[in-house]
Amino acid sequence: MKRLIAVTAALVAAFGLGTAAAQGTKARISIGTGGTAGVYYPLGGGLAAILSKYVPGVEATAEVTGGSVANLQLIGNGKSEIGFTMADVAWDAYNGLSKFKDKKVGVRALAVFYPNRMQVVTVAGTGIEKVSDFKGRRVATGSPGSGTEVMTMRMIEAFGLDPDKDVNRERLSLAESVSALKDGKVDALTWVGGVPTPGLTDLAATPGKTIKLIDHGDAAEGMRKKYGPLYVKNRILANAYPGEARETTNVDVWNLLVVPESAGEDLIYQITKTLFEKKDELVRVHKDAAFLSLDNQMTGGSPIPFHPGALKYYKERGLKVN
């Protein structure tokens, strides 16, 4: 019990989690994820479970949010202790760019997690074969405050369209986007997440609907020129979703786990250590957790600095820390 109280008091100091924890109750850590139809939420739930189970004095909870932008805003406002985010949004938050131009966020990387796959989706019969066909069409481009919205705007722009003037954008969550596409209320949707994403698998399995992924990998070059070396051209293999037998090109960006720069070093070390040592439990939640690897940590996947607690663990594991 003495050890629990000591660890919990350290949590209070590290994250400012309230005085109740100092009395021996567990300190609560909020993990910002995304919508329930995406990948952040189930992975966040798995992460919350292993932290609550293996880190003394911690009770972690995965929170439904708007996604990357919202998660970084929550960290910046002291309302969240851990967040999932796309690397490009983390870069903006760290440097006070784009949606963060009025307020930089004191944020640090805990881990480079898995590659986030942009997916541009329609169904047979809409007449959309390429991104340039978006002109004058109704497209669900992600919920407000999401990394999907940020990346979609940049992708559309790379194909020579004005995303605000040329496209009738609907700012919907993934679940809302899938429902709208099923009902014919939008002609296409964009999503940035793991493959397969449960919500898109549900769309592909809808009777009378045939899912189509749209090639957009050529946008990566233009996105890199304007926004920095954050994006890479990749491919989504055939049969990733039922009914889509073609291989398609796409744009990838890494996902990160981030924490406040003010978080205590010892606690972040324990969280990082637990994340890697209990990786197998996360893989059982979603297969994209298999991408979590020490090999990916110091290879440029994170454009923002790592937290000292995370670096302590990586040094311990023999990584050459920059």
Secondary structure, DSSP 8 states (H G I E B T S, - for coil): -HHHHHHHHHHHHHH---GGGGGTS-EEEEEE---TTSSHHHHHHHHHHHHHHHSTTEEEEEE--S-HHHHHHHHHTTS-SEEEEEHHHHHHHHHT-GGGTT----EEEEEEEEEEEEEEEEETTS---SGGGGTTSEEE---TT-HHHHHHHHHHHHTT--TTTTSEEE---HHHHHHHHHTTS-SEEEEEE-SS-HHHHHHHTSTT--EEE---TTHHHHHHHHH-TT-EEEEE-TTSSTT--S-EEEEEEEEEEEEETTS-HHHHHHHHHHHHHTHHHHHTT-GGGGG--GGGTTTT--SS-B-HHHHHHHHHTT----
